[in-house]
Amino acid sequence: MAFALRVRTSPVTRLATLLVALAATAVVACSGDNVPPAPAPTSTVATSTPTPKPPPAKVTFMAGFRPQANLPFVAAYVAKEKGFFADENLDVEIKHSSGADEHLKFLLEGSVQFTTATAAQVLRRSGDGLPVVAVALYGQRGDQGYLARADSGIKTPADLKGRTIGFKSGVVPAELDGMLAGAGLKRDDVKLVSVGFDVRAFIEKQVEVYPVFLSNEPFAVRKAGVDVTVLDPADFGVPTLGLTTLVNRETLTKDPALVERYLRATLRAVVWTQAHPDEAVQVVLKYAPGADAAQQRFLLEKDLEAARRADGIGRSSKEQWQALADTLVKYQALPKTPDVTQAFDSRLVDGLYTRGEIK
């Protein structure tokens, strides 16, 4: 009698057998040519729309005089023509004062954001309570001086005793008083004569000593055939300072970034001008058509020379401003000593140099 041996399998064994069979089936299926292609990977990189650039800030620079090669004027001309303003997203309109301090008037009313003035003018206006602030000092020495004929025997302030000296605008400048005092002289030791702004008063010998803008008029006199000696008060120990970039304090307080952008562009322009003076003069002539190129080059060279300082053009110190203020008060060009910290603010220019943005 035959027996059929029945082997009982546990549920675990049956499950293991089933898994092995399924795995074998999968291997066979994957070995064929009809494997479906893998789905294309889905990109996870999000596309973004670039942020649109804001429109340029529209501002106005009004030079304090007619078009010419004064350094802060040239800085604006070059910054516009060479794209330095555009790099700062600035749309700068350039204008020129027609006189009577209209540039300061427009600055105060807000239609002009940047202009120029001498440091002495800034101290005077600030002392009067006007909200004007110099944010860059270009002239590390003043631009006022005196001419004497080369054959006059006048070489130093001591030689001015008994001489006829002209002064303009009805005001005897503190620089003259300072030069006289340094030589042990007073106003009573010279003959003061009010003259106009026409240098022919000197050429025609109406006065022996004539007040001039050092960066401009000596060239014109020499061109007229007169050999001259130049007396610069700064050479004789008189504290003097020259042209500044001037803003309304409200602009500086509310939008210092705008002021910094203007300064960065114009100081870049100064660096470029130092390396390309001839080309810079050609830029000037676009704004001053018909001007004498040689005279403009002379003016630019004098302004660059007066602007140089070891730590960077445009910078200044409280000590400089205080020395000038004290001199102006001493010789009654100012009624009282102003707070010089209200008249200038060099922090933005200093920051540009400290961060290496201007070299």
Buried (B, 14 or more C-beta within 10 A) or exposed (E): EEEEEEEEEEEEEEEEEEEEEEEEEEEEEEEEEEEEEEEEEEEEEEEEEEEEEEEEBEBBBBBBBBBBBBBBBBBBBBBBBBEBBBEBEBEBEBBBBEEEBBBBBBBBEEEBBBBBBBBBBBBBBBBEEBBBBBBBBBBBBBBBBBBBBBEBEBEEBBBBEEBBBBBBEEEBBBBBBBBBBBBEBEBEEBBBBEBEEEBEBBBEEBBBBBBBBBBBBBBBBBEEEBEBBBBBBBBBEBBBBBBBBBBBBEBBEEBBEBBBBBBBBBBBBBBBBBEBBEBBBEBBBEBBEEBBBEBBBBBBBBBBEBBEBEEBBBBBBEEBBBBBBBBBBBBEBBEEBBEBEBBBBBEBBBBBBEEEEBE
